[in-house]
Amino acid sequence: MGATPHRYDSEPTEPHVIVLFGATGDLARRKLLPGLIFLVLSDLAPAIHIVGSSLEDITDDEFRDIAWDAATKFGQHPLTREEWESVAGRFHYVPQGAGPEALAEAVADAEKDLGEGALRLHYLSVPPKAARAVITMLRDAQLVERSRVVMEKPFGTDLRTAVELNDFVHETFDEQQIFRIDHFLGKEAAQNILAFRFANGLFEPIWNRNFIDHIQIDVPETLGLDRRAGFYESTGAYKDMVVTHLMQILAFTVMEPPTALEPRAISEEKNKVFRSMLPIEPSDVVRGQYAGYRMEEGVARDSDTETFIALKVGIDNWRWAGVPIYLRTGKKMAEGMRIVSIAFKEAPRTMFPAGSGVGSQGPDHLTFDLADSSRVSLSFYGKRPGPGMKLDKLSMQFSMNEVEESKDVLEAYERLLLDAMRGDHTLFTTAEGIESLWERSEGLLLDPPPVKSYQPGTWGPNAIHQLVAPNAWRLPFERAWREHR
């Protein structure tokens, strides 16, 4: 397994014991265990031992069977039985009920095998309510030194709970030890936004309110609750997706150039975006709930939880003042997509004759597809071949699959695990950033508009069209992505 030419070309980091809490859960099976197996086998990561822990009382061998099953069902990389057998001994298990002493002993045994200088990475793949118990267990097990802790979303449910959670974690871990993970930022496509903006003289000069009319960040999902009613009922689309994923992508899209591509500089520019964000007005929000949601198992029959949300936000700074930014996400929608769309201001049409078609298909757009295939499209008007001046909307498209290094693309969690082991905070969220976002959300959380019903398989409630008027949503697209051959 060859190394990826990226930030990881620096000196290899110290060996690591990765303590995975929630090791038998859905996220661990789908993403973390397959990713860890790949990293153990690759030459990208240092020497690693994994200590799994969860509420289930199982043995090391049973945990290894779970890991093998996860890798064969959900892994992004081919894995032979021989490869697995060569690393299976690096996977260990301690039931959470065994207590902090048993956990400390398992970590100490793994560290003996790794040798002097081994570090610890604690991954909390647990519900928010369980995070405090895990932090306490790590403190009681004396596993805080030489360690970092990775925390999953959501980071609180409002400003008060976010501050309380951050204060609680800071009693045990310093901010530099804490990595609040957002897997959207681990995707190659999300980082390509930074490269596209700041490495190209063609686009950076026009990346402002003088040339850009509006921005859309659209993440519809076709999936439903997937047996997560207990979590979703207390969370909803805004807390589950917007405060975490969509706002982080927004920051990458609109932030000022950092002084360097290093963690502190990038975090500071993202935090400036959040501080500049106008408070979210309930009148600029459409909340939706798909028909049949209240009949799902575990959902209250009078539930007001939104499974869909669309909103307009504004950034009150010199670069973006007056430019509306539209965010949309929801469950059981028409298609599953992840796009950022930049709409440029339209040119004057006075020179073109009536009926030429100019302006008939909306403004020119630059679109980033944040799916794993990672694509970029630039749409523009061009002359239709033939007599007369008839214009059509054309596009130039690029797919990451077209480059030779596409096989080296890391899955988001693999990249973020590597960054956390290296102490690189570039793609992680800070306490200040999270608290700023909850502060701007207070008006919406205190007085949310009522949910509007929408049919599964659609693009959401009809009110979304009034929200963006006189603009229009980019999805569904006016043209299909061209597939790479």
N, C-alpha and C positions, 0 to 999 in steps of 0.2 A: 504494500500500500504506500504510494508515493506521497511526499509532503506537498502541501499546497503553497505556492509562492504568494505570500501575503504578509501580514504583520508578524507571522510566526517564523520568519527567517532569522529572528534573533537567537541569542543563546538559549538552549533548552532550560526550562525551569526545574525546580527541585521536584523529587518524587512526591506523590500525593496519596493520602488516604481520603477517599471520597465517601462521606457518610450520607447515605440517601434515605431520608425519612419519607414515609409513604411509598416504600419500595415495591409494594404489590398493587398500587393504585393504577388508575387508567393512564395518567400522564407518564408514569414510570414505564408502563408496558409499551405504550405507543411511541414514546420519544426518548426517554432518558436511558433506559437499559440498552436499546439498540445503539444509541449514540455512544454510550460508554464502552460497549463492546468494540465498536469501531475504533474509538480512541485508544483503547488498550492494545489493539492489534496494529495500529498505524505508527508511523514514526513522527507524527505531529506532536504527540503528548509525551510527557515524562512517564516514568514507571508509575503505575497506578494499582492500588488495591481498592475494592469497593466493599463497604460494610453497609448492607441494607438493614432497614428497621421499619417495622409497621406494627399494627395491632394484632396481626395474624401470628399464631404460634406455630411456626414451621421450622424445618431444619435447613442447614446449609444446602444440602442436595436438593431439597424441594425448591429453594430459592433459585438455585442454578437452573433447574428445569423451567421455572418461570422466565428467567432471563433468556434461555435458549429459545423458548416458544415465542417470546416477544420479538427477538431478533429475526426469526424466520417469518413471522407474520407481518411485522411492521418495519423492519430494517430497510434503509435506503441502499445498503451495500451488500453484495453477495457474501454469504458466510458458509463455509464448509464445516462439516462436523469436526474435521481434524483441527481446523483453526480454533473452533470453540473449545475443544478439549485441551488445547494448549494454553488457554487463559482461564478456564473455568475455576481453577484453584484460587484465582484472585478475587472471587466473589464469595462474600461471607454474609451471615445473617444473624441478627440479634433481635428477638421480639422486644417491642417497646415495654412490655410488662415485666421484662427481666430487670429493669431498673438501670440507673446510671452506672453502677459498678460494672455490670456485665458489658455495657457499651464501651466503657473506658478500657476494659480488658481486651475486647475485640480490636479496638483501634491500636492499642499497644502492641498486640501480636502482629498486626499488619505492618506497623512501623518497624518492628524488628526485622522483618523480611526486606523492607525497603532500604534500611540502613539509616545512618545518621543524617539529619537535616531534612527529614520528611515533613511536609506541611499537611494541613487538613483543610478540606473543603466540605462544609456541611450544606447539603441541599434540602430545603424544606418544601417538599412536594406534598404539602398537607393543607387542609382547609384553614382559612384565616383564624378561626377560633382555636385551632390546635397549635398555632405558631408559638404562642406564649409558653405552652407546656414544653415544647421542644427546646426553646431557648433556655428555659429553666433547667431542663435535663442536661443540656450541654454544660451549663454553669456548674451543676452539681457533679458532673462527671469530670470536671476540670479539663475540658476540651476546648477552651477559649483561646489559649496561647497558640501561636503559630497557625492560626486558623482564619478562614473567611467563611461567611455564611451567605448563601443564595436564597432569596425569598421570592415566592410566587405572588402574583396579584390575587385579589385586590389588596392594596395597601391602605386598609381602612375603608369605611363606607361614607365618611364625610370628614370635614376638617377636624372636628374634635377627636374622632376615633383614629384618624391618621396621626395627629400629634401625640395622642396617648400611646399608640403602637410604636412610633419612632422613639419616644422617650423611654419606653420599656426596653426596647432592643438596645438602645444606647447605654442602658445600665450595665449591659454585659459586653457588647461589642462596640468598638469605635466605628465612626462612619466609614473610614477607609476599609474596614473589614466587611462592610455590608454591600451586597450586590442584589439590587431589586431588579428582577429579570423581566424583560418584555421580548418575547421571541420574535415579534415583528421586526425589531431592530437588528436581529441576528441574520435576517435574510439578506442574501447578496444584493437583491434588487433595492432594498431600502438604503444600503450603503452606496449604491450606484447613484442615488440622488445627489449625495455629497460630491461624488466624482464628476457627475454631469454638470453641476452648478459651478463648482469652484475650479475645475481644470480646463474649462472651455471659455475662451474669450468671446465666443459667439453669443453665449446665453447670459453670463453674469451681468453684463451692462444693462440688460433689459429685464432683470429679475426684480421688478419693483412696481409701485403703483402707477408709474407713468406709462407702462406698457402692458401690464397684466390687469385684466378686467375682473376676474374672480378665479377661485381655486375650488376644486372638489376633491374630497377624499371619501371613497365609496367602498365599503366592505360588506356587501350582502352575503348571506350564507343560506344554503339550501337545507342545512341540518336543522333539526328541532332541538328538543331538550337533551336527548340522548341520556335519559335516566339521571339528569342533574337537577330535577325539580326543586329539591331541598336547597341547593345552592342558588339556583336562579331566582326563586321566589323572593329571596332577601336581597337580590342584587339587581337584576334587570340589565337591559342592554347598555344603559349609560355607564353604570359602574363597572360592568363586565368588560366593555369594549372601548368606550370613548375616552374615559379618564386615563386608561392605560394605553391601549394600542394607537388609537386614531390621533390623540393629542401628541404622542411621541413622534409619529410620522409627520404631523403638522410642523413640529419644531424643526425636524430635519429639512423640511421644505422651505421654511421662511426665515430660518435663523441667519444672523450676520456671519460673515466669514470668521472662523476662529483664528487666533494668532498662530496656531499650529494644529496638526492632526494628532493631538494628544488628549488624554482623558479630561484633564482639568479645564482646558480651553474650550473643548466641545461642550462639556457639561455647563459651563458658565453661559455660553451663547444660548443653549436650550433654555436655561433658567431665565434668561432675559426675555425670551419669547413668552414664557408663562407669566412673568411679572407684567408684561405689556398687554396681556390679553384682557379685553373688556369683560366685565361680569356677564355671565350668560343670562339673557332675559327669557323668562318662560314664553313670552310672545313670539320668540324666534325659534321655538322648539315644537316639533310634531312627534308625539309619542303614539305608538301603535301596538296592537296585540293581535296576533293571528287568530282567526276564527277556530275555535276548538281548543284553545290553550287552557281555558278554565276546566276542561274535562280531562286534562292530563292527570295521571296519578301523582299525588303529592302537591297539587295546585289547589288553592282555595277557590271555591265556586264564585266568589265575588272579587277575585284578585284584580288589583290595579297595576300589577307589574307589567312594564313594557317589554315586549319582545322585539321591538323596532324603535329606532329613534333617528330623526333627522334634525339638524340644527344649523343655525348660522352663527358664526363667531367672528369677532373682529380683533385685529392686532393694532393697538394704538401706539404705533411708533412711526418714525420718519419714513421708513421704507414701505409700510403697508397700510397706513391710515386710509380708510375709506374702501379698502378692497374686501368684499365679503368672502368668507371661507365657509363652504358648506360641507358638513359631515353627515354620513348616512351609514347605518348598519342595522341588520335585523336577521331574525331567524325565519326559516321556511320561505325564502324569497325565490324569485324566478331563476336566478343563477348565482353561483358562488364565484365572486370576483374580488380582487384587491387592487384598486387603481387609485392613482393620484393624477388629476387632470388639471393642467394649467391652461386657462382660456385667455388668449391675448386680445387686446383691444382691436376692434375692427378698423380697417382703413376706410377713408372716404370713398363713396361709390359714384361720385358725380360724373366721372369720365366714362362709366360703363352704361351702355344703352339699357332701357327697360327690357326685362325678360332675359337678360344675360345670365342670370343665375347667381351673380355675386351676392354673398350674404344670405342666400336662401337656406343654407345648411349650417348656420351658426358660425361662430368665430373660429379662427385657427386655434388648434389645441396641441399641446405637448402632453403626452400621456405615458405614465409609468405603470406597468403592470407588475405588481409586487408578488405575483404567484411564483412558485419555484422555478418556472421557465424563464422569468425575468426578461420582460420585453419593454421596448420604448417605441412610441409612434409619434410622428409629427405630421399633423394634417394641415392642408393648405389648399387654396383655390388655384386651379390651373386651367388652361384653355383646352376645350374639347377639340380633338382633331376634326377638320372639315371647314366648310365655309362659315363665315359669320363669327361673332364673338360670343360663344356659349362657354360658360365656365362650369366645371365640376369640382367636387371636393376630392382631392387626391391625398395620398399619405406615403411617407417614407417610414419603414419599420425595420427594427433591429431586434434580434432574439439572441440571448446569451448562449443558446444552444449552438449558435453558428461559430463560436470561437473554439479554438483547439482546447483551451483549458476548462471547458464546461464540465468535463468529467471530474475536475478537482473541486467543484463547488461543495462546500460543507453544508449539511443540514443546520438550521438555525440553532438548535440546542447544542450541537457539537461545537459550533463556533463560540457560543456563549460560555460553555463549560471551559473551553480552552482559555478564553479571555479571563474568566474568574480565577483560574489556576495561576495565570500570569499577573493577576492584580490589575488588569486593564479595565477601567470603569467607563470607557468610551461609549459602549452600547447599553449602559445601565442607567437607572434613574436615581436621582439624589432625593434625600429627605426634603430639601427645600423645594425641588420641582414638584413633588407629589403634593406637598402642602399648599403650594401656590394654586395648583389646579383645583383642589377641593375648595379653596377660598373663593375662586371665581365661579364655582358651581353652587354656592350656598343658596342663591335666589331660586334656582331651578329645583333644588332638593326640598326647599321649604314650601314652594308653591308650584308643583308640577302640573302642567296641563293634563286634562283627562285623556285616557288612551282612546284611540280610534281603531275600530276593527278593520282588518284587511284579510283578504283571502290568501291562504297558502299558495305559493307559486306565482305571486305578483311582486310588484316593486314597492309595496307599502300603501298606506292610506292615500287617498286622492289629495289630501291637504298638502302633500309635499310639493305639488306644483305651484301652489300659491307662495310657498316659502321661498322658492328660488326665482320666481317671476321678477323681471322679464326674461331671466335666463332659463335654461332647461337642463335637466339631468343628463349626464353623458351616457348612463346606462338605461336601456340597452343601447349599444353602440350603433352608429349609422353605418358602420361597415365591420366586417369580421377581421380578426387577426389572421394574417397569412401564416400558414404553418410552414416551418422549416423543412425542407426536403434534403 
